[in-house]
Amino acid sequence: MATCSSYNCLSLGAYNSTLDNCSTFRTGGTSAIVLLACDHQITDPTDGTAILAEIAAGRAWLVENLKVGISAGTPVTVDPITACGTSKVIKNTYTGTIYDAKVDATNNDFWNQLTNGYVIGGMIMNVCATDGLSDIAIYVDAEISFSGGLVQPDVNTDLIRFEVSFTWNSVGYDIITAPTGVWD
């Protein structure tokens, strides 16, 4: 048995291995997001009424009809604290990409502003529905930065679009019940 220097401050918890039926496997994809300003007032990201109030107050932006995905996190580590120990993961760097084919002057201004140093305080991503399962969203409660912009293909068999990458550092993100009334 390995002898470990354990600094696990939280219990690992339980894992649900139950497969109720074939639809238990959830499909991916996000077509709508809410970007949250650094000064947003949302305390419950499942509260659709609060999210709509933040949008009305200008502290959140609803962006729909997109293609959004996130990749597995890349570990950020620190050196071992003992001579015989291993590096410890302290958080992960997550990245994602937004594809937006709604190209016009207004959206160009929006994405240009966002990708030129604008930082937001969080994001709620509405996960595409899977038959037989409840609707969920992914909630990122962290500072998020953006890069990218307009892609103008050199052929007319591809779409002009915005491709925007986003990055954040955290110990993870939350899977939540999708807030009602925001994207429906």
C-alpha positions, 0 to 999 in steps of 0.5 A: 500500500502506498504511503501518501502525504494526504492533504485532502480537505474534502471527502471524495463523496459517492459516485452514481453507477446506476444505469436506468435506461439507454437514455441515461447517457447524455448528449453534449452541445450548448446553443445558448449561454448567459455571460455574467459581468464581474459585478453580477448579483446572481446568488442562485444560477438556477433562478431564471427570474434573477438571471432575467433581472441581471440581463435587464440591468445590463450585468448579464448578456444572453447569447443564443443560436451558437455552438459552444463546447468545453474541453477537459481541464489542463492541470495546474500543479505545485511542486511536492511538499515532501522529498518523496511526494508527487506534484499536486494539482491545485486547479485546472485551466479550462478552455472552450470555443464559441462558434457564431455564424450570425455575422453582422456589424452589431455582433462584430462589435460585441465579439470585438469588445469581448475578445480585446481584454474584456473579462467576465465574472461567470457563464451559464451554458444551457446544455442541449436536451436529452430525451428522458433526462432533466434539462441541465446547464453548466455554471462557471463561477470564475473570471473568464477571458476571451480571444479570437474573432471573425473567420473569413474563409477563402472559399464559398463552401464554408461559413463566415463566422466568429470563433471565440475561445474562452479560458478560466482557472478553477477547481471545476464547474457546476452542473445545475438544473437549467434555469427556466424562462431564460432560453425557452 
